[in-house]
C-alpha cells in the first residue's frame, strides 16, 4: 500500500460524511510513553486533564524508561502506538519497521545534555577523551556529542562510553564510577542536584565557562504508530490527535495551570518541571522545518553506524494536526 493512498484513506474515513464516522475502532488501545516532559508532556496532560475522556477514548498508558527500548518492542509485536523522537523514527525505519509519524509534540534539542561530575575538572574539550562517560547506547544525545566533537577537534572515536540507562547514570556519577554523563531530562536535573555541571546541550555550550547558543542537535519528539494500526484505527487516531492538540494549547497558553497536572502524571516536582519545560518548544506543526530536522539526522546516524543504509524520511510525516479540527 502506498503512503499517499494511506493518507487518502485516513482522511476519507475520518470525514464527517463517512458512514463509519461515528464508530471508534478501539477506544482503549495500548499507548507506550516515556515518563519525561520532552517526549510525553501532552500525553500526560491529556490523561490528567481528562482530554482523552472528552474525546471518548481511554488509552492504556504503559510507561517506559526511554525510547531506545522501542525498536525491539515494536519488532516483537504488540506495540503499535508510542511516543518517540526523530532519531528513533529513522532507526526503526532503517530496521524495516513499518511505522509512521502521526503528530509532532516538541522541539527538544535543549534537553539533551552532557554533564561533568562534581569532581571532574577538564581544561579543554580534548580532555573528554580521557573520561569515562555514562551513556545509554542509542541515545539521541550521542548526536550532540558528535557535533560538539567536530566543532572542537575532539576525536569522537577516542571517547569512552559506559552503557547505562539514565536512572543508573545518577548513582554512578555520585559514586565516581563515571566522570561524566550524557543524558536528558528529567535525569539531567537530578544530576545537577548532585552538583554535576552542564558542559553543553543540543542548544547551549558552556565550554570554557562561556555560555553561547549552538546547534549541536535540533530535533523533535512526536507520536508514532505502526502502519497496520493506522490502517485499522484511523478514527481512534483522529480522536487521539484532537486530545493532544488540546493539551498543547494548554501548555502554550496556560502552562501554570498545566504544571500541577503534569507534576502528578510525570512524578516531577513543579519547580523542576517548570525549568525543564522552558527548554522545549511545544508544537504540533508538521511543516518543512520538522521534516528537514529529521533529514539532517541521517548523515550523523550513518556515521555512527546506527543505520545500515540511507533512508527517505519525508514520506513518513503525513498527518497534519490541523485536520483534527474537522468533526470525527
Buried (B, 14 or more C-beta within 10 A) or exposed (E): EEBEEBBEBBBEBBBEEBEEBEEBBBBEBBBBBBBBBBBBBBBBBBBBBEBBEEBBBEBEBEBBBBBBBBBEBBEEEEBBBBBBBBBBBBBBBBBEBEBBBBBBBBBBBBBBBBBBBBEBEBEEBBBBBEBBBBBBEBBBBBBBBBBBBEBBEBEBEEBEBBEBBBEBBBEBBBEEBBBBBBBBBBBBBBBBEEEBBBBBBBBBBBBEEEEEEBEBBBBBBBBBBBBEBBBEBBBBBBBBBBBBBBBBBBBEEEBEEBBEBBBEBBEBEEEBBBEBBEBBBBBBBBEEEBBEBBBBBBEBBBEBEBBEEEBEBEBBBBBBBEBBEEEB
